[in-house]
Amino acid sequence: AIRPNNYNLWKEERRKGALDEYREGVKNGITVSVHLLSRAWGVPRSTLQRRISGKVTGSEHASGRKPYLPEEAERELAATLKTLAQRGFPFTKRDVQQVAFDFAAKNNISGFSKTAGRAGYYWFQNFLKRNPELGMRKPEVLSAARAYPGSKQPKGKKKQGKRSKSPCKACNTHYGDPNDPKATEEWVKCDPCSAWFHESCGEENVICDDDGFICKDCV
């Protein structure tokens, strides 16, 4: 039998090995199957996916999500957003995600998905918790992302108006349902099977690769 301490070390070594192989493949422009990595290294696919998507950072076990941006950089970003808002440039959730991505790219900070072209849903939620002074309101004239120098339109964005009436594949809630607790979220679509997900559901069930969005069932 494997002693508990040795067993935990063995598990972490396998997680690290799987993540290193994934990152090496991405670095060399190779699309790496999380499903195959999971089987090859004996690591649960959900465990790898959480680390690849950024919900948990590092190869070790983590009880919470760490911010991608260093504390000083995040303070600077929050100050920039606050200044823009004070100057009459209201910002939305998508604006903050976009500006955070551009801010990280400009400062050579890695972690956010280049395919999505914006910071993730969970990062945004935790960013607001860490910076409660940032009040969110609906855009009126000009968004902060458009006012921020060097900002780009996010990739992979799906137009909600043209989506089908099929439910979210993860939570089975239909688009437009007045009782949907995630009604304010945008939706993303898996390119191979055309299944739709809430943005937050997508972060748990969809993988971003060089071609777009792929759900776990299609990996």
N, C-alpha and C positions, 0 to 999 in steps of 0.2 A: 504494500500500500504506500501511497505517496503522502508524506507528512504535509499538514496544512500549509506551513510556511513555504516549503519547497514547491508545493502545488501552485500557490499563488504566484511565485516567481516564474514558474514554468508557463503559466497562463499569460503573464505579462510579456514574457519573451516571445511567445507566439503572436500576441497582438502587435508587438513592435515589429516583428518580422513581416507580418502581413501588411502593415501600414507602410513600412519601408519599401516593400515590393510595389505597392500601389503608387507611391510617390515617385519612385524611379521610373515606372511605366509612364506616368503623366509627364514627367520631365522629358522623356524621350519621344513624346507624342504618340504613345501607345494607349489605346482604350483598354483598360483593365476591368475584367468582370469581377465585381465584388462577390458574386455567387461562387465563382471558381476559387477565388482567394479564400473564401470562407471554408470551403471543403478542403483545400490544400493545406491550410494552416490549422484546421480544427478550431476555428474561432467563429462564434455566432455571427451570422450576416448582419443582424441588427446592431451588434456591437461595433463592427467595422463601419457600418453606415452612419452611426451616430458620430463617430470620429471624423469620417470623411466629410460629412455635411457640416461639421463644426459645432454640433450640439454639445459634444464633449471634446475637449482638446487633450492632446497627448495620447500615449499608449496605455498609461496606467488607469486604474479605476478612478473616477472622479465623481463627487457627489453634486457638483454644480457646474454651470457653464461659465467659463472664463471669457472675459471680453477680448476680442481680437486686437483692438486698439490699445496701446499702452495708456496708462492713466493720464499722463501729461497730454498725449495726443487727443484723447477723448475730451479732456477739458477744453482744449483749443477748438475742437470741432463744435462742442456745445456752445462755446462763446461766439463762434462764427455764426451759428444758426440763430442765436439770440440776437446778435447784431442785425442780421438780415431781417428778422421779424420786426425789430424796432424801427427799421428803415422802410417798412411797408411791404416787405416780401414775405407773405405768409407761406408756410410750408406744410405739406401733407406727409403721411407715413412714407409714401413712395419717394418723396423728395429727400427725406432724411436718409433712407436706404441708399439712394443714388449718390447723395453728397458724401456719405460715409465711404462708399466704394471708391469714389473719385479721390477723396482725401487719402485713403489708404494707398491707392495706386501712385498718387503724386509723391507720397513719402516712402515708397518702396516697402509698404507693410503688406505681407501676404496673409491669406486666410479666407478672404471672401471669394465666392465662386465667380470666376471670370466668365463662365458661360451665362450665368444669370445677369451679370453686370450690375449687381447691387448687393448691399448687405442683406442678411437673412431676416426672416420674420422674428425669430427668437432673439437675435441680436438687438433688433429694434425695441422689442418689449423690455428687455433688460436695460437698454440704453436709457429709456424713459424713466425706469425705476431709479437708475443712478443719477438722473438729471431731471428731477420732478419740476424744476423751475421752467422747463420748456413746455409751454402750453401749446396744444395742437388745435388747429382750427382749419376749416375748409378753405381752399385756395380761392382768391377773389380776382386778382389781376395778374400777378406774375409769381411763379413758383420759385422757391429758393434754389432748386436744382438748376433751373434755367438761368438764374442770376449768378450762380457760382461758376467762376472761370474754369474752363476745361471739362465741364460736365458733359456726359454722353447719354443718349437715350438707352435704356436698359435693353439687353438682348433677351430673347425668349419670352417677351411679354405677349400674353394672349388677349385678344379683344373679347371682353365678356359679351358684348352685344351679338357676336356671331357664334357663340358657343351653343352646343346642343343642350337639351333639357335633361340629359342624363345626370344622375346624382353624383356627388363626390364619392369616388371609389373607396375612400378610407372610412368615412363616417356615414355614408349613404344619405346625406342631406341633399335635397334638390336645390338647384340654383334658383334663386328668387323666392324661396320659402320664407314667408314673413316671420316664422318662428326660428329661423336659422340663427344660432348664437354667433355665427361667424359671417353674418351677412355683409359686413363691411369689408371683408377681405377680398382680394383678387383671387382668380383661379389660374391654375397652370395645367397644361395638358401633356400627357405622355405621348411622345411622337409615334412610337411603334403601334400602340394599341388604341390611341385616341381617348384614353380614359382621363377624366377631369378630377382635379383635387382642389380643395381650398389651399391657399398659400401655406398656412400652418400645417395642414395635413400633408401637403406636398413635401415639406421639409423632412417629414418622417418617412415618407414612402416613395419619394422621387429622387433620382440621382441626376445630377447635372454632368453631362459629358460634352465633348467638343461638338456634337451634333444637336444638342438640345436637352430636352427632359426625357428621362426614361424611368418608368416605375419599377419597383423591385420585382414584380412578376415577369417583367420583360428582360431582366438582366440575365 
